Amino acid sequence: MDRSRIALLICVLISVSSMSCTIRKLAPNELGNTSKSRVPQEWRSVMDRAMRTYTSLDSRNILNQIRINLAAPYRYGGITRSGFDCSGFVVRVFEDTFGITLPHNSLLIYHECQPIKHSKPMVGDLLFFRTNSSTSINHVGIYIVGTKFVHASSKRGVVISDLRSEYYKNNFAGIRRFVLNPAN
């Protein structure tokens, strides 16, 4: 077992041992909810569907971090709940979920990840875009489920969008996966 997985296991064991003896199972909509008035019902439904679809601890943890940050405002250069830009949002989710520090730049994140070949996307895979007629990667989001992904929109903050929309379909540059311990 590699060191990062051992460290994660130790953290989980410490967390569980510090809880009271009675542990109740939380319903998906109880996990890390943001203010219900700020999160549209459609987004809550997408997140609930993702929680039912993905059952691994890593998947649930990343979905919980996404849920916590939904509807946060946009702030250029931002990496906190008070405001995110697109790469800042990805940096925060991956740091809070896995303890990994990614570069705060969508193109650099793109180069840190491995392309997905002939594989179905999984929650946490990163979607990259070339927006505003750019020839370079300049936007990143996180795949959730189906055709849905979450990202920090410069106009709307942290939102769930659909890959089938014309804008994202026309600007899509690829999907990649961050691998904790890539094979050499």
VEXDREN-2710 file (C-alpha; in Angstrom, 1 decimal):
% VEXDREN-2710
k/r/px/py/pz
1/MET/0.0/0.0/0.0
2/ASP/1.5/3.4/-1.0
3/ARG/2.1/6.2/1.6
4/SER/-0.7/8.4/0.5
5/ARG/-3.3/5.7/0.9
6/ILE/-1.8/4.7/4.3
7/ALA/-2.0/8.3/5.4
8/LEU/-5.6/8.6/4.2
9/LEU/-6.4/5.3/6.1
10/ILE/-4.8/6.7/9.3
11/CYS/-6.8/9.9/9.0
12/VAL/-10.0/8.0/8.6
13/LEU/-9.3/5.7/11.5
14/ILE/-8.4/8.7/13.8
15/SER/-11.6/10.5/12.7
16/VAL/-13.8/7.4/13.3
17/SER/-12.2/6.7/16.7
18/SER/-12.8/10.2/17.8
19/MET/-16.5/10.0/17.1
20/SER/-19.0/8.9/19.7
21/CYS/-19.9/5.3/19.9
22/THR/-23.1/5.8/18.0
23/ILE/-22.6/6.6/14.4
24/ARG/-25.6/7.2/12.3
25/LYS/-25.5/7.0/8.5
26/LEU/-26.1/10.4/6.9
27/ALA/-28.5/10.7/4.0
28/PRO/-26.9/12.0/0.8
29/ASN/-28.6/15.4/1.2
30/GLU/-27.1/15.8/4.7
31/LEU/-23.5/15.6/3.5
32/GLY/-21.9/19.0/3.4
33/ASN/-25.0/21.0/2.3
34/THR/-24.5/24.6/1.6
35/SER/-27.4/27.0/2.2
36/LYS/-30.4/25.4/0.6
37/SER/-31.7/28.8/-0.5
38/ARG/-28.6/29.4/-2.6
39/VAL/-28.4/25.9/-4.2
40/PRO/-31.1/25.2/-6.8
41/GLN/-33.1/22.0/-6.4
42/GLU/-31.7/20.8/-9.8
43/TRP/-28.1/20.9/-8.4
44/ARG/-29.2/19.1/-5.2
45/SER/-30.8/16.4/-7.4
46/VAL/-27.6/16.0/-9.5
47/MET/-25.5/15.7/-6.3
48/ASP/-27.9/13.2/-4.8
49/ARG/-27.7/11.1/-8.1
50/ALA/-23.9/11.2/-8.0
51/MET/-23.9/10.1/-4.3
52/ARG/-26.1/7.1/-5.3
53/THR/-23.9/6.3/-8.4
54/TYR/-20.5/6.5/-6.7
55/THR/-20.0/4.6/-3.5
56/SER/-16.2/4.6/-2.9
57/LEU/-14.9/6.7/0.0
58/ASP/-12.8/8.8/-2.4
59/SER/-15.8/9.5/-4.6
60/ARG/-18.0/10.4/-1.6
61/ASN/-15.3/12.7/-0.2
62/ILE/-14.8/14.6/-3.5
63/LEU/-18.6/14.9/-3.9
64/ASN/-18.9/16.2/-0.3
65/GLN/-16.2/18.9/-1.0
66/ILE/-18.0/19.9/-4.2
67/ARG/-21.3/20.2/-2.4
68/ILE/-19.7/22.3/0.4
69/ASN/-18.5/24.8/-2.2
70/LEU/-21.5/24.9/-4.5
71/ALA/-22.9/28.4/-5.2
72/ALA/-19.7/30.1/-3.9
73/PRO/-19.1/33.4/-5.7
74/TYR/-16.5/33.9/-8.5
75/ARG/-13.3/35.7/-7.6
76/TYR/-10.3/35.9/-9.9
77/GLY/-7.4/34.2/-8.2
78/GLY/-9.7/33.0/-5.4
79/ILE/-9.1/29.6/-3.7
80/THR/-11.5/29.9/-0.7
81/ARG/-15.3/29.6/-0.2
82/SER/-15.5/33.4/-0.2
83/GLY/-14.6/33.3/-4.0
84/PHE/-13.0/30.9/-6.5
85/ASP/-11.7/31.1/-10.0
86/CYS/-11.9/27.9/-12.0
87/SER/-8.5/26.5/-11.2
88/GLY/-8.8/27.7/-7.6
89/PHE/-11.9/25.7/-7.2
90/VAL/-10.2/22.5/-8.5
91/VAL/-7.2/23.2/-6.3
92/ARG/-9.4/23.6/-3.2
93/VAL/-11.4/20.5/-3.8
94/PHE/-8.4/18.3/-4.5
95/GLU/-6.4/19.7/-1.5
96/ASP/-9.4/19.3/0.9
97/THR/-10.2/15.8/-0.4
98/PHE/-6.8/14.2/-1.0
99/GLY/-4.3/16.6/0.5
100/ILE/-2.8/17.2/-2.9
101/THR/-1.6/20.7/-4.0
102/LEU/-2.2/21.2/-7.7
103/PRO/-1.0/24.3/-9.6
104/HIS/-3.4/27.2/-9.6
105/ASN/-3.5/27.3/-13.4
106/SER/-5.8/25.3/-15.7
107/LEU/-3.1/24.6/-18.3
108/LEU/-0.6/23.5/-15.7
109/ILE/-3.3/21.2/-14.1
110/TYR/-3.9/19.8/-17.6
111/HIS/-0.3/18.8/-17.9
112/GLU/-0.3/17.2/-14.4
113/CYS/-3.1/14.8/-15.4
114/GLN/-3.2/11.8/-17.6
115/PRO/-5.5/11.5/-20.6
116/ILE/-8.4/9.1/-20.4
117/LYS/-8.5/6.6/-23.2
118/HIS/-11.5/4.5/-24.0
119/SER/-12.7/4.8/-20.4
120/LYS/-16.0/6.1/-19.0
121/PRO/-15.4/9.2/-16.9
122/MET/-15.6/9.0/-13.2
123/VAL/-16.4/11.5/-10.5
124/GLY/-13.4/13.7/-10.0
125/ASP/-12.1/13.6/-13.5
126/LEU/-11.1/17.0/-14.8
127/LEU/-12.7/18.6/-17.9
128/PHE/-10.7/21.1/-19.8
129/PHE/-11.9/23.9/-22.2
130/ARG/-10.5/26.5/-24.5
131/THR/-12.9/29.4/-24.0
132/ASN/-13.2/32.9/-25.6
133/SER/-11.5/31.7/-28.8
134/SER/-8.3/30.8/-26.9
135/THR/-5.9/28.3/-28.5
136/SER/-4.7/27.2/-25.1
137/ILE/-6.5/25.5/-22.2
138/ASN/-7.9/28.2/-20.0
139/HIS/-10.8/26.7/-18.1
140/VAL/-11.2/23.5/-15.9
141/GLY/-14.1/21.8/-14.2
142/ILE/-14.8/18.6/-12.3
143/TYR/-16.9/15.8/-13.7
144/ILE/-19.8/14.7/-11.5
145/VAL/-22.2/12.3/-13.2
146/GLY/-23.9/11.7/-16.5
147/THR/-23.2/14.9/-18.6
148/LYS/-22.9/17.1/-15.5
149/PHE/-19.8/18.9/-14.2
150/VAL/-19.1/21.6/-11.7
151/HIS/-16.8/24.6/-12.2
152/ALA/-16.4/28.2/-11.2
153/SER/-18.0/30.4/-13.8
154/SER/-16.8/33.9/-14.1
155/LYS/-20.4/35.1/-14.3
156/ARG/-22.2/32.8/-11.9
157/GLY/-19.6/31.4/-9.4
158/VAL/-19.5/27.7/-8.6
159/VAL/-22.2/26.1/-10.7
160/ILE/-23.2/22.7/-12.2
161/SER/-23.3/22.8/-16.0
162/ASP/-24.1/20.3/-18.7
163/LEU/-21.6/19.2/-21.3
164/ARG/-24.3/19.0/-23.9
165/SER/-24.8/22.8/-23.9
166/GLU/-23.5/24.3/-27.2
167/TYR/-21.0/26.5/-25.4
168/TYR/-19.3/23.7/-23.5
169/LYS/-19.5/21.3/-26.4
170/ASN/-17.9/23.8/-28.8
171/ASN/-15.1/24.7/-26.3
172/PHE/-14.3/21.2/-24.9
173/ALA/-10.6/20.4/-25.1
174/GLY/-10.5/17.0/-23.2
175/ILE/-11.0/15.0/-20.1
176/ARG/-8.1/13.9/-17.9
177/ARG/-7.6/12.2/-14.6
178/PHE/-5.2/13.1/-11.8
179/VAL/-3.5/9.9/-10.7
180/LEU/-2.1/9.9/-7.2
181/ASN/0.7/7.5/-8.0
182/PRO/1.2/7.3/-11.8
183/ALA/3.0/4.2/-13.1
184/ASN/6.6/5.0/-14.1
END
